[in-house]
Amino acid sequence: MITPPPNSQPMPALPESVRVNLAELLARARSMIVPGQRRMLGIVGAPGAGKSTLCAALAEALGTDAALVGMDGFHLTNTELERLGRRDRKGAPDTFDAGGYAALLERLRVEKDETVYAPTFDRLLEESIGSAVPVPAGTPLILTEGNYLLLDGLGWGRVRPQLDAVWFLKLPDELRMERLILRHVAFGKAPAEAEGWADAVDGPNAAVINATRARADLIVQLVDEQLME
């Protein structure tokens, strides 16, 4: 038997991992809805894992029982990123207003009688747009998705306590990178630039995100082909 070094820490146990389809995830989401209460479900995963696609499908199926707000609405503006010298790694943890995102979740947790407006992110403009997403009063389930919901540093530590459940969306890296490069090209990057960005910027961010998996409640691998394309 090998004795671990005195200062070594045991690796945290990973949460349950499941292979499921959209219908099964929808049933799990519906089970969170409690009349008269507001519950919050977070979807997290590396860039290109399909968070936005999954959340949009869940929100459409749940109708007025759910509202979708995204972490990406809290990107710092390009002007501010240039001032800070961070424009060339937009998408890293310190290129967002983490405190603003946490404050929105905290407000959504307690505000049930008035409409709350959340920002969104326009990929064509590469900028956030404020007060673009209404969350009607009485909406019982809030869906929120983003990269850093489970991060505990750089101002992100206030996010996880607001979420009743967090699902970590997993996708094979080869497929995830292929989708990510295609997305960058679709929004204006040349193929070589898209590949470089996916490797140099998205790659390190993915490593940070994957290191937070143990703080999730469930690791999800989708089997719906239409959601994995």
C-alpha positions as CSV (number, residue, x, y, z in Angstrom):
1,M,0.0,0.0,0.0
2,I,1.4,3.4,-1.0
3,T,1.2,6.1,1.7
4,P,0.2,9.5,0.3
5,P,2.4,12.5,1.0
6,P,1.5,14.3,4.3
7,N,0.1,17.4,2.6
8,S,-1.8,15.6,-0.2
9,Q,-5.5,16.1,-0.5
10,P,-7.9,13.4,-1.8
11,M,-9.5,14.1,-5.2
12,P,-13.1,15.2,-4.8
13,A,-15.6,12.5,-5.9
14,L,-17.4,13.3,-9.1
15,P,-21.2,13.5,-9.2
16,E,-23.4,11.0,-10.9
17,S,-22.8,10.7,-14.6
18,V,-25.8,9.9,-16.9
19,R,-26.4,9.3,-20.7
20,V,-29.8,10.8,-21.3
21,N,-32.0,12.2,-24.0
22,L,-33.9,15.6,-24.0
23,A,-37.1,14.0,-22.8
24,E,-35.4,12.6,-19.7
25,L,-33.7,15.9,-18.9
26,L,-37.0,17.7,-19.4
27,A,-38.6,15.3,-16.9
28,R,-35.9,16.1,-14.4
29,A,-36.4,19.9,-15.0
30,R,-40.1,19.6,-14.5
31,S,-39.6,17.8,-11.3
32,M,-37.9,20.9,-9.9
33,I,-41.0,23.0,-10.3
34,V,-42.8,23.7,-7.0
35,P,-46.0,25.8,-7.1
36,G,-45.5,29.1,-5.3
37,Q,-41.7,28.7,-5.2
38,R,-38.9,29.9,-7.5
39,R,-36.2,27.3,-8.3
40,M,-33.0,27.8,-10.3
41,L,-31.3,25.3,-12.6
42,G,-27.8,25.9,-14.0
43,I,-26.3,24.3,-17.1
44,V,-22.5,24.5,-17.3
45,G,-19.9,23.1,-19.6
46,A,-16.8,23.9,-21.7
47,P,-17.2,26.2,-24.8
48,G,-19.0,24.3,-27.5
49,A,-20.6,21.7,-25.3
50,G,-24.1,22.7,-26.3
51,K,-25.3,24.6,-23.3
52,S,-27.3,27.2,-25.2
53,T,-28.9,24.6,-27.5
54,L,-29.9,22.5,-24.6
55,C,-31.3,25.4,-22.6
56,A,-33.2,26.7,-25.5
57,A,-34.8,23.3,-26.1
58,L,-35.7,23.0,-22.4
59,A,-37.1,26.6,-22.3
60,E,-39.3,26.0,-25.4
61,A,-40.7,22.8,-23.9
62,L,-41.4,24.3,-20.5
63,G,-43.1,27.4,-21.9
64,T,-44.3,29.8,-19.3
65,D,-43.0,27.6,-16.5
66,A,-39.5,28.6,-17.2
67,A,-37.3,31.6,-18.2
68,L,-33.8,31.5,-19.6
69,V,-31.1,33.9,-18.6
70,G,-27.5,33.5,-19.7
71,M,-24.1,34.3,-18.1
72,D,-22.9,35.6,-21.5
73,G,-25.0,38.8,-21.0
74,F,-22.3,39.8,-18.5
75,H,-19.4,40.0,-20.9
76,L,-17.5,43.2,-20.4
77,T,-17.7,45.5,-23.4
78,N,-14.9,45.3,-26.0
79,T,-13.9,48.8,-25.1
80,E,-13.5,47.9,-21.5
81,L,-11.6,44.7,-22.4
82,E,-9.2,46.8,-24.5
83,R,-8.7,49.2,-21.6
84,L,-7.9,46.3,-19.3
85,G,-5.7,44.6,-21.9
86,R,-7.9,41.5,-22.0
87,R,-9.5,41.8,-25.4
88,D,-7.4,39.0,-26.9
89,R,-8.7,36.4,-24.5
90,K,-12.4,37.4,-24.3
91,G,-14.3,34.6,-22.6
92,A,-11.8,34.0,-19.8
93,P,-13.2,34.2,-16.2
94,D,-11.9,37.8,-15.7
95,T,-13.6,39.1,-18.8
96,F,-17.1,39.0,-17.3
97,D,-18.9,41.1,-14.7
98,A,-19.1,38.1,-12.3
99,G,-20.6,40.2,-9.5
100,G,-23.3,41.6,-11.8
101,Y,-24.3,38.1,-12.8
102,A,-24.4,36.9,-9.2
103,A,-26.5,39.9,-8.2
104,L,-29.0,39.1,-11.0
105,L,-29.3,35.5,-9.7
106,E,-29.7,36.8,-6.1
107,R,-32.5,39.2,-7.2
108,L,-34.2,36.5,-9.2
109,R,-34.1,34.2,-6.2
110,V,-36.2,36.6,-4.1
111,E,-38.1,38.8,-6.6
112,K,-41.3,36.9,-7.5
113,D,-43.9,39.8,-7.8
114,E,-42.3,42.0,-10.5
115,T,-40.8,41.4,-13.9
116,V,-37.0,41.3,-13.8
117,Y,-35.0,42.2,-16.9
118,A,-31.7,40.4,-17.7
119,P,-29.1,41.2,-20.4
120,T,-28.3,39.1,-23.4
121,F,-25.2,38.7,-25.6
122,D,-25.4,39.4,-29.3
123,R,-22.8,37.2,-31.1
124,L,-23.0,39.2,-34.3
125,L,-22.2,42.5,-32.5
126,E,-19.9,40.7,-30.0
127,E,-21.5,42.8,-27.3
128,S,-24.0,42.5,-24.4
129,I,-27.4,44.2,-24.6
130,G,-29.0,45.2,-21.3
131,S,-32.5,44.7,-20.2
132,A,-33.3,42.4,-23.2
133,V,-34.7,39.3,-21.5
134,P,-37.9,39.6,-19.4
135,V,-38.4,37.2,-16.5
136,P,-42.1,37.5,-15.7
137,A,-43.3,37.6,-12.1
138,G,-44.3,34.2,-10.9
139,T,-42.0,32.2,-13.2
140,P,-41.3,29.1,-11.1
141,L,-38.1,27.8,-12.8
142,I,-35.1,29.9,-13.9
143,L,-32.7,28.3,-16.4
144,T,-29.3,29.8,-16.6
145,E,-26.3,28.6,-18.5
146,G,-22.6,29.6,-18.8
147,N,-19.0,28.5,-18.4
148,Y,-18.2,29.5,-14.8
149,L,-21.3,28.7,-12.7
150,L,-19.2,26.4,-10.6
151,L,-16.0,28.5,-10.3
152,D,-15.1,29.6,-6.8
153,G,-12.6,32.3,-7.5
154,L,-12.4,35.7,-9.3
155,G,-15.8,36.8,-7.9
156,W,-17.7,33.8,-9.1
157,G,-18.2,32.2,-5.7
158,R,-21.6,33.9,-5.1
159,V,-23.1,32.1,-8.1
160,R,-23.3,28.4,-7.0
161,P,-25.2,29.0,-3.8
162,Q,-28.1,30.6,-5.7
163,L,-28.6,27.5,-7.9
164,D,-30.8,24.6,-6.7
165,A,-29.1,22.2,-9.1
166,V,-26.3,22.4,-11.7
167,W,-25.9,20.0,-14.6
168,F,-22.4,19.7,-16.2
169,L,-22.8,19.1,-19.9
170,K,-20.2,16.8,-21.3
171,L,-19.3,16.3,-25.0
172,P,-16.4,14.4,-26.5
173,D,-13.6,16.9,-27.0
174,E,-13.1,16.2,-30.8
175,L,-16.8,16.9,-31.5
176,R,-16.9,19.9,-29.1
177,M,-13.9,21.5,-30.8
178,E,-15.3,20.9,-34.3
179,R,-18.5,22.6,-33.3
180,L,-16.7,25.5,-31.6
181,I,-14.5,26.2,-34.7
182,L,-17.6,26.2,-36.9
183,R,-19.3,28.6,-34.6
184,H,-16.4,31.0,-34.7
185,V,-16.3,30.9,-38.5
186,A,-20.1,31.4,-38.6
187,F,-19.7,34.6,-36.6
188,G,-17.0,36.1,-38.7
189,K,-13.6,34.6,-38.0
190,A,-11.5,33.1,-40.8
191,P,-10.9,29.3,-40.4
192,A,-7.3,29.7,-39.3
193,E,-8.2,32.4,-36.8
194,A,-11.1,30.3,-35.5
195,E,-8.8,27.3,-35.0
196,G,-6.2,29.5,-33.3
197,W,-8.8,31.1,-31.0
198,A,-10.3,27.7,-30.1
199,D,-6.9,26.4,-29.1
200,A,-5.3,29.4,-27.5
201,V,-8.3,30.9,-25.7
202,D,-11.1,28.4,-25.5
203,G,-8.7,25.6,-24.6
204,P,-7.4,27.0,-21.4
205,N,-10.9,28.1,-20.4
206,A,-12.2,24.6,-21.0
207,A,-9.5,23.3,-18.6
208,V,-10.6,25.7,-15.9
209,I,-14.3,24.7,-16.4
210,N,-13.6,21.0,-16.4
211,A,-11.8,21.3,-13.1
212,T,-15.0,22.5,-11.5
213,R,-17.0,19.4,-12.3
214,A,-17.0,18.0,-8.8
215,R,-19.2,21.0,-7.7
216,A,-22.0,19.9,-10.1
217,D,-25.0,17.8,-9.1
218,L,-25.1,15.8,-12.3
219,I,-22.8,15.1,-15.3
220,V,-24.8,14.9,-18.5
221,Q,-24.0,13.3,-21.8
222,L,-26.8,13.9,-24.3
223,V,-27.7,11.1,-26.7
224,D,-30.0,13.2,-28.9
225,E,-28.3,13.5,-32.3
226,Q,-30.2,16.7,-33.2
227,L,-28.8,18.4,-30.0
228,M,-25.3,17.2,-30.7
229,E,-25.0,18.3,-34.3
